[in-house]
Amino acid sequence: MRYVTITTWEIADGTDYDVSLRAISEKRLPALKALGASRVTVVRTSDRTSAAITEWPDSATRDAAEKAIEEVRDKVHSEDFARMTGEMKGQVVAEL
């Protein structure tokens, strides 16, 4: 059964959102795809915040990628000047 993670992010004060997003789009999203994600969508939620919705084929694929995902998140913080502010995850149980 498909599995989804939703993470929320905030860029550092004074950081250009577009520059940060470009780095994330070019480096971090492809890294998630390489780890087995089916799809990654980023939604801008305010001037400095975003939500990333990552779809996985199943929870086993996501769980197997856990350590590498943590490394990607560390790079987002140290290199792209963004910090994760929240995470939700679970199996897809309904959709239209």
DAVEN-V567366 format. One record per backbone hydrogen bond with DSSP energy under -1.0 kcal/mol. CO is the residue of the C=O (numbers start at 1). NH is the residue of the N-H. E is the energy in kcal/mol with one decimal. If there is no record, write none. Layout:
CO;NH;E  CO;NH;E
This chain:
2;92;-2.4  3;56;-3.3  4;90;-2.2  5;54;-3.0  6;88;-2.3  7;52;-3.2  8;85;-3.2  8;86;-1.2  9;50;-2.1  10;83;-2.7  12;15;-2.2  16;20;-2.4  17;21;-3.0  18;22;-2.1  19;23;-1.9  20;24;-2.2  21;25;-3.1  22;26;-2.4  23;27;-2.2  24;29;-2.3  27;31;-1.3  28;32;-1.8  29;33;-2.1  30;34;-2.4  31;35;-1.2  32;37;-2.2  33;36;-1.5  39;55;-3.1  41;53;-3.4  43;51;-2.4  48;11;-2.7  49;45;-2.1  49;46;-1.5  50;9;-2.9  51;43;-3.0  52;7;-2.5  53;41;-2.5  54;5;-2.5  55;38;-2.7  55;39;-1.3  56;3;-2.1  58;62;-1.6  59;63;-3.1  60;64;-2.2  61;65;-1.0  63;66;-1.2  65;69;-2.5  66;70;-2.1  67;71;-1.5  68;72;-2.1  69;73;-2.7  70;74;-2.2  71;75;-1.7  72;76;-2.0  73;77;-1.9  74;78;-2.7  75;79;-3.1  75;80;-1.0  76;82;-1.6  81;12;-3.1  83;10;-2.2  86;8;-2.2  88;6;-3.2  90;4;-2.8
